[in-house]
Amino acid sequence: MLSMICAFTMVYCMLLIFVGVIILHARKSDILLRVPGLDVSASLITWVPWALSFYLFGFLGLVGSFVAQFFFLSTFSFVHARLHNYKGPTIKSALNKIVGVFRNHIGLVISLFALPVFWIVRLGEIIIYPLLMWTLGFPKYKQDEWINISRHKFEGLVGHDLIWCLYCDWMTGIYSLGGEMLRNVESFWCPIRFYDGKKCENCKTDFPDIEKWIPMDGTISDVTALLKEKYPIKSKEPRGWFGHPDRKI
């Protein structure tokens, strides 16, 4: 039973990675490198194998899919670097010297545990935020301008470096878009500064409106007055955060 699970998951993941390589190198496949197409291609090489293996074989199948994905990603990294015959410096070798081979690779494996977290955030961007746009008039975003992958075009980025840089490429877009959407939520519903000054300092990069939010010594009347100022009644303008580009200067 275990050998059958491993064989199935390995073959399945190999096929998915083969498809991924084709997608990555086909000149006319940019539709799969930007959302919503990227949602499909990224799903095929991340959670789809997990779900299918678990459905067919249970927990052992899930473990088998993890092992298979790791094996074939490692194989892809090796083969891709050899095919490009690249002999220059690499990010991998530089970081191996900085923190050590073991720590560098363990750190990369640990970062994979963030995958489900980013997929949950992405699901919120796809399903929840559009409902807020429709209900509250929040700004609409061209999500493919935020979530796409393009680092495969960088000269000298091959094999191991390519895989992990594309992973970060994808995550960064999801994080940035999620933060932008959350700015609209915070400034609309809760424009009140935190009592902890250090928290305000830490959050002002991601929430620049915090300087305009009502300080803790203010009143609810101040808060409601600010809301009426920033979101005029019956206005048809998008209700973005105070510094949103859609707001007229």
C-alpha positions in Angstrom: 0.0 0.0 0.0 2.8 2.4 1.0 4.8 1.7 -2.2 1.6 2.3 -4.3 1.0 5.6 -2.6 4.6 6.8 -3.1 4.6 5.7 -6.8 1.3 7.5 -7.5 2.3 10.7 -5.8 5.7 10.8 -7.4 4.4 10.2 -10.9 1.7 12.8 -10.3 4.0 15.4 -9.0 6.5 14.7 -11.7 3.8 15.4 -14.3 2.8 18.6 -12.6 6.3 19.9 -12.4 6.9 19.0 -16.0 3.8 21.1 -16.9 5.1 23.8 -14.7 8.4 23.9 -16.6 6.5 24.1 -19.9 4.4 27.0 -18.5 7.5 28.8 -17.2 9.4 28.6 -20.5 6.7 29.0 -23.1 6.8 32.5 -24.4 3.1 32.8 -24.9 2.1 31.5 -21.4 2.2 34.8 -19.5 -1.5 34.2 -18.8 -0.5 31.5 -16.4 2.2 33.6 -14.7 -0.3 36.3 -13.6 -3.6 35.9 -11.7 -6.1 34.5 -12.2 -4.1 32.0 -14.4 -1.3 32.0 -11.8 -3.8 30.8 -9.2 -4.4 27.7 -11.4 -0.8 27.0 -12.1 0.4 27.6 -8.5 -2.4 25.4 -7.3 -1.3 22.5 -9.5 2.1 22.4 -8.0 1.2 23.1 -4.4 -2.1 22.1 -2.8 -3.8 20.1 -5.6 -1.4 17.1 -5.1 -2.0 17.3 -1.3 -5.8 17.2 -1.7 -5.9 14.5 -4.4 -3.4 12.3 -2.5 -5.2 12.7 0.8 -8.6 12.0 -0.9 -7.3 8.8 -2.6 -4.9 7.4 0.1 -5.6 9.3 3.4 -2.8 10.6 5.6 -0.1 8.4 4.2 -1.0 9.7 0.7 -0.6 13.3 2.0 2.8 12.5 3.5 3.7 10.8 0.2 2.8 13.9 -1.8 5.1 16.0 0.4 8.0 13.7 -0.1 7.3 13.4 -3.8 7.1 17.2 -4.3 10.3 17.8 -2.3 12.1 15.1 -4.4 11.1 16.4 -7.7 11.7 20.0 -6.8 15.2 19.0 -5.8 15.6 17.1 -9.1 14.3 20.1 -11.1 16.7 22.4 -9.4 19.7 20.1 -10.3 18.6 19.4 -13.9 17.6 23.0 -14.6 21.1 24.3 -13.5 22.8 21.7 -15.6 20.8 22.4 -18.7 21.7 26.1 -18.5 25.3 25.2 -17.8 25.5 28.1 -15.4 28.8 28.3 -13.6 28.6 31.7 -12.0 27.9 32.8 -8.4 24.5 31.8 -6.9 22.3 33.1 -4.1 22.4 29.6 -2.6 26.2 29.4 -2.3 26.3 33.0 -0.9 23.8 32.2 1.8 25.4 28.8 2.6 28.6 30.7 3.4 26.7 33.3 5.5 24.6 31.0 7.7 25.9 27.5 6.8 24.5 24.9 4.4 22.3 23.2 7.1 20.8 26.3 8.5 20.1 27.7 5.0 18.3 24.6 3.8 16.4 24.0 7.1 15.2 27.7 6.9 13.9 27.1 3.4 12.0 24.1 4.4 10.5 26.0 7.4 9.4 28.7 5.0 7.2 26.1 3.2 4.9 25.9 6.2 3.8 29.4 5.2 2.3 28.1 2.0 -1.2 27.3 3.5 -1.2 30.7 5.2 -0.7 32.5 2.0 -3.3 30.4 0.2 -5.8 31.4 2.9 -4.9 35.1 2.4 -5.3 34.6 -1.3 -8.7 33.0 -0.9 -9.7 36.1 1.1 -8.6 38.4 -1.7 -10.6 36.4 -4.2 -13.8 35.9 -2.3 -14.1 38.3 0.7 -12.7 41.5 -0.6 -14.9 41.6 -3.7 -17.9 41.4 -1.4 -16.6 44.4 0.5 -16.1 46.3 -2.8 -19.8 45.6 -3.7 -21.1 46.3 -0.2 -19.0 49.3 0.9 -17.6 50.8 -2.3 -14.0 49.9 -1.5 -11.5 50.4 -4.4 -11.1 47.8 -7.1 -7.6 46.5 -7.9 -6.1 44.9 -11.0 -4.9 42.0 -9.0 -2.5 40.8 -11.8 -0.5 43.9 -11.3 0.2 42.7 -7.7 0.3 39.0 -8.0 2.5 37.7 -10.8 5.9 36.0 -11.2 8.7 37.3 -13.4 12.0 36.5 -11.7 12.6 33.6 -14.1 13.6 36.4 -16.6 16.5 37.5 -14.4 19.9 36.5 -15.8 21.8 33.9 -13.9 18.8 32.8 -11.8 18.6 29.1 -12.3 17.8 25.8 -10.5 17.6 26.1 -6.8 17.7 29.9 -6.8 15.0 30.1 -9.4 12.5 27.9 -7.5 12.9 29.8 -4.2 12.9 33.2 -5.8 9.7 32.4 -7.7 8.2 31.3 -4.4 9.0 34.6 -2.8 7.8 36.4 -5.9 4.4 34.8 -5.5 4.2 35.4 -1.7 5.3 39.0 -1.9 2.5 39.9 -4.3 -0.1 38.2 -2.1 1.2 39.9 1.0 1.3 43.3 -0.6 -2.2 43.1 -2.1 -3.6 41.8 1.2 -2.0 44.7 3.1 -3.4 47.2 0.6 -6.9 45.8 1.1 -6.5 45.8 4.8 -5.6 49.5 4.8 -9.0 50.2 3.3 -10.7 48.1 6.0 -8.8 49.7 9.0 -9.2 53.3 7.9 -12.9 52.8 7.2 -14.0 50.9 10.3 -11.4 51.7 13.0 -9.5 55.0 12.5 -8.3 55.1 16.1 -4.6 55.0 17.0 -3.3 52.3 19.2 -2.5 53.2 22.8 0.9 51.6 22.5 3.1 54.2 20.8 5.6 51.5 19.8 2.8 49.6 17.9 1.8 52.8 16.1 5.5 53.3 15.1 5.8 49.7 13.9 2.5 49.8 11.9 2.9 53.1 10.2 4.7 51.6 7.2 1.9 49.3 6.3 -0.8 51.7 7.6 0.3 55.2 6.7 -3.1 56.6 7.6 -2.3 56.0 11.3 -0.9 59.5 11.6 -4.4 60.8 10.7 -6.3 58.4 12.9 -7.8 59.8 16.1 -5.3 59.6 19.1 -6.3 57.8 22.3 -7.1 61.0 24.1 -9.8 61.8 21.5 -13.5 61.0 21.6 -15.9 59.0 19.5 -17.3 62.3 18.3 -13.8 63.0 16.8 -13.9 59.5 15.1 -17.3 60.0 13.6 -16.3 63.5 12.4 -13.2 62.1 10.7 -15.3 59.4 9.0 -17.7 62.0 7.7 -14.8 64.1 6.4 -13.0 61.2 4.7 -16.1 59.4 3.4 -18.7 62.1 2.5 -22.3 60.9 2.6 -23.7 59.7 -0.7 -20.3 60.2 -2.4 -19.7 58.0 -5.4 -15.9 58.0 -4.9 -14.2 54.7 -4.0 -13.9 54.5 -0.2 -10.2 53.7 -0.1 -7.8 54.5 2.7 -7.1 58.2 3.2 -3.9 58.2 1.1 -5.3 56.0 -1.6 -4.4 57.1 -5.2 -8.0 57.1 -6.2 -8.7 60.0 -3.9 -8.6 63.4 -5.6 -5.9 65.8 -4.4 
